[in-house]
Amino acid sequence: MKADRAVSFDTAQESKLHLLVGVFGLVWLVNAGFQAMAWLVVPGAKANFIHALAKSTSAVPEWLRPLQTIGLHGAEAVGAGIAAGGMVLVAILLGVALLVRKNVALAAVAGIVYSLVCWVFLDGFGYPYAGGQTDPGVFVAYAIAFLFLLSVAPVLERPGTDVHSADGRLWHAARVAFGLLWLFDAVLKWLPAFLLHFASQITSVIPGQPHWIAVWLSFVAELVHAVGPVLVAVLVALAETLIAVGLLSGRWLRLLIPVGILYSLMVWITAEAFGGPYSVAGTGVRGNVLGNVLIYVIPFLFLWVGYKADKREPSERHRPS
């Protein structure tokens, strides 16, 4: 498979692509709304914003702390309200652009930059990686979703024309980046910190949950103990490794895309407790009110919509559907 090969969409796929981008925009706006409440509306909002930056600074290794400190001191110098307001405004504008599918390429570039800035200064590169923590942070998945969006911007911005091809290089770069994200997570899952403490990944999120979620997670924890925590952990690590290899190689995608979606949803309803507990000053600040792994579904959906386009032979690319 050539990395620069065009990825061409037929009319039906374009309709699905428009719907997917709208869903992406809606998810993004939900998180932007929680950020707005946390940073601008509730009592102590400015403190919430500074606390999020300070928490990230304290979590990273010593050699990364000077970079984090720049963000913290910069926000304090500009003013917490102004800095938070600017970030919320950019987030809302990005969400609206996705919903109306206007200026898609510009929104995608801005979304990549915004997500990476948040990953560095709010997610702290996903640190600390302790106690079996393997997720590098939700904003990496957002950045990859925006990279997929950038690759299909030519399709979205020129409807009704004979040009239905995405940027093949960007499309495959997004797929490889998504594979690297899964590979990073998979490598950490083969370490003893995860394999020997898998059960605690579920029980640790029970406190503070609504009753029905706590009951569900308790059942899942009992099921894991019945099967064997180490065995389940090995199966989880193996599943993520296979997903990573498939994404990096571009092989077995017909099977791995639905498996990846189902796996992500399974993690969301177990280890991530449906993204809860929902709190204005907690989850929303870090931009993952719906949970980290649930956002992984969006890149998988881009791949699902574009799978046939990616596989279509050159002679079929402009054949009417």
Sequence and secondary structure as in RCSB ss.txt:
>XXXX:A:sequence
MKADRAVSFDTAQESKLHLLVGVFGLVWLVNAGFQAMAWLVVPGAKANFIHALAKSTSAVPEWLRPLQTIGLHGA
EAVGAGIAAGGMVLVAILLGVALLVRKNVALAAVAGIVYSLVCWVFLDGFGYPYAGGQTDPGVFVAYAIAFLFLL
SVAPVLERPGTDVHSADGRLWHAARVAFGLLWLFDAVLKWLPAFLLHFASQITSVIPGQPHWIAVWLSFVAELVH
AVGPVLVAVLVALAETLIAVGLLSGRWLRLLIPVGILYSLMVWITAEAFGGPYSVAGTGVRGNVLGNVLIYVIPF
LFLWVGYKADKREPSERHRPS
>XXXX:A:secstr
  TT  EE  HHHHHHHHHHHHHHHHHHHHHHHHHHIIIIISTTHHHHHHHHHHHHHHHS GGGHHHHHHHHHHH
HHH HHHHHHHHHHHHHHHHHHHHHT SHHHHHHHHHHHHHHHHHHTSGGG    TT     HHHHHHHHHHHHH
HHHHHHHSTTSS  EE HHHHHHHHHHHHHHHHHHHHHHTSHHHHTTHHHHHHTT TT  HHHHHHHHHHHHHHH
HH HHHHHHHHHHHHHHHHHHHHHT SHHHHHHHHHHHHHHHHHTTTGGG S  TTTTGGGT TT HHHHHHHHH
HHHHHHHHHHH  GGGTTS  
